[in-house]
Amino acid sequence: MSQSSAPAADSSFRAPKILFWTAFLVRIAYIVLAHSYHTPPYNNHFEFGWENGRVAASVAAGHGYSSPFSGDTGPTAWMVPGFTLLLAGVFKVCGIYTNLSAAVILGFNSLFQALTAPLVYEMGARVAGRRNALWAGWIWALYPGIMQYGVHWIWEMSMSTFFFAAVLVLGMRMRGTGATPPQRQRVRDWVCFGLLWGAVSMTNPTLLLMAPVEGLWILSISPRFKDWIRGLALAVLSGVVCAAVAAPWVIRNELVFHAFIPTRSNFGAEAAMAWSPSSIGFPWGATVPTEVHQPEHQLYAQMGELAYVQMRGRLAHQWAHQDPGHFWRLVGLRFYMYWANVPHASGGKPVSEVFREANYCLGSIAGLLGLALALRRRLPAAGLFGMAILLLPIVYYFVTVGSRFRNPLEPILVVLIVYLFQQAELCWGFTWPGLRRLWPAS
């Protein structure tokens, strides 16, 4: 067993406090100095949180969880409530669509990103040693491509990425990754596991694809039948806890829509936009027009959300069956865009766009090569990382694409990218003497 993967005490996985504080204060400084809390007033501030902002404004104004586009269109389950209710609370205290509200919610996003930095450090430490952890943690803390989702985007990425990274780290602790495996599964760990997956379900339900995979991965550390039985019982308990977190939302949807909606109601409408004969793979514009005079917006308001989404879903399936070649070409195009090149909605300057796309593609290539090397060398948790990279993008290949959808995978990719370049250093003799003195090998 190599030195980097030898069992270690849990205390050795704790990140230095300066990592969190640097990540947080740098983001706050950027928000203040760059005035990123100024949001465009166009279309009644729709770019201030998009659908999340509209629903949050409705809640803050006392009209309930409704109207995700414009006007008063009735109750909605278009998005899960985790981030939306946080934004509604900010609106209630600081004003609807005010600069102060923007600054506060971006501050929350920055906090979530800063809290993720120690988690990235622990992932790196458990998988590939302290030197990997330091590089990965500081890249997460300071890299502009990661920072953008905390300081510019009023959306759920920073929150859901934090919860997802937290549940991955908890799973590594429960399995004893990089340390001595625990002798016995603990009830409190599985309860926390369920709570975190419940939080994930209320911020980004797509990530739930990994819940059973990680649960089985944790259980597989115990070869004895008796331990498996106890572990399965605790895993069921964890599932009950997760369901309890989501239950208020599910019950609310049953009472309001008289239908079982465990997460979101919008799949049919998103599929129609994604699979239409005119689709080019990238979703330009809102799924429902935000101008109240538009016929499609009026149809959505008249039919009600659930009936409208079901109608659009039937249309989507009809288009997919009529032209399967077009459907699968779009799937392939979204696969390419997810990993290689996501167009910028506003076009952007040619030089900056080339740099942005090359940077995005390089991260994907290096991350996937790092994963291949980690799997080949049987690094701890490499299989878990591989399953996340395999499963989580699947929904986006079929429905929509955007660089932000890869954000929950970025903590994993950062660790793998650092691992790849560190192994290149060992194999080909690349050295960085100054950095080696600052961050010696573990």
HURA-V884755 format. One record per backbone hydrogen bond with DSSP energy under -0.5 kcal/mol. CO is the residue of the C=O (numbers start at 1). NH is the residue of the N-H. Records with the same first field share a line. If there is no record, write none. Layout:
# HURA-V884755
CO: NH, NH
This chain:
# HURA-V884755
2: 5, 6
3: 6
8: 180
9: 12
10: 13
11: 14
16: 19, 20
17: 21
18: 22
19: 23
20: 24
21: 25
22: 26
23: 27
24: 28
25: 29
26: 30
27: 31
28: 32
29: 33
30: 34
31: 35, 36, 37
35: 38
37: 39
41: 44, 45
42: 46, 47
45: 48
46: 50
47: 49
49: 52, 53
50: 54
51: 55
52: 56
53: 57
54: 58
55: 59
56: 60
57: 61
58: 63, 64
59: 62
64: 66
65: 76
71: 73
74: 67
77: 265
80: 84
81: 85
82: 86
83: 87
84: 88
85: 89
86: 90
87: 91
88: 92
89: 93
90: 94
91: 95
95: 98
98: 102
99: 103
100: 104
101: 105
102: 106
103: 107
104: 108
105: 109
106: 110
107: 111
108: 112
109: 113
110: 114
111: 115
112: 116
113: 117
114: 117, 118
115: 119
116: 120
117: 121
118: 122
119: 123
120: 124
121: 125
122: 126
123: 127
124: 128, 129
125: 129
129: 133
130: 134
131: 135
132: 136
133: 137
134: 138
135: 139
136: 140
137: 141
138: 142
139: 143
143: 146, 147
144: 148
146: 149
147: 150, 151
148: 152, 153
152: 154
153: 155
156: 160
157: 161
158: 162
159: 163
160: 164
161: 165
162: 166
163: 167
164: 168
165: 169
166: 170
167: 171
168: 172
169: 173
170: 174
171: 175
172: 176, 177
176: 179
178: 8
186: 190
187: 191
188: 192
189: 193
190: 194
191: 195
192: 196
193: 197
194: 198
195: 199
196: 200
197: 201
198: 202
200: 203, 204
202: 82
204: 207
205: 208
206: 209
207: 210
208: 211, 212
210: 214
211: 215
212: 216
213: 217
214: 218
215: 219
216: 220
218: 221
219: 222
221: 223
224: 228
225: 229
226: 230
227: 231
228: 232
229: 233
230: 234
231: 235
232: 236
233: 237
234: 238
235: 239
236: 240
237: 241
238: 242
239: 243
240: 244
241: 245
242: 246
243: 247
244: 248
246: 249, 250
247: 251
248: 252
249: 253
250: 254
251: 255
252: 256
253: 257, 258, 259
254: 258
259: 261
266: 270
267: 271
268: 272
269: 273
270: 274
271: 275
272: 276
276: 279
282: 284
283: 285
290: 292
291: 294
294: 298
295: 299
296: 300
297: 301
298: 302
299: 303
300: 304
304: 308
305: 309
306: 310
307: 311
308: 312
309: 313
310: 314
311: 315
312: 316
313: 317
314: 318
315: 319
316: 320
317: 321
318: 322
319: 323
323: 327
324: 328
325: 329
326: 330
327: 331
328: 332
329: 333
330: 334
331: 335
332: 336
333: 337
334: 338
335: 339
336: 340, 341
341: 343
343: 345
344: 347
346: 348
349: 353
350: 354
351: 355
352: 356
353: 357
354: 358
355: 359
356: 360
357: 361
358: 362
359: 363
360: 364
361: 365
362: 366
363: 367
364: 368
365: 369
366: 370
367: 371
368: 372
369: 373
370: 374
371: 375
372: 376
373: 377
374: 379
375: 378
379: 382
381: 385
382: 386
383: 387
384: 388
385: 389
386: 390
387: 391
388: 392
391: 394
393: 397
394: 398
395: 399
402: 405
403: 406
404: 407
406: 409, 410
407: 410
409: 413
410: 414
411: 415
412: 416
413: 417
414: 418
415: 419
416: 420
417: 421
418: 422
419: 423
420: 424
421: 425
422: 426
423: 427
424: 428, 430
425: 429
432: 436
433: 437
434: 438
435: 439
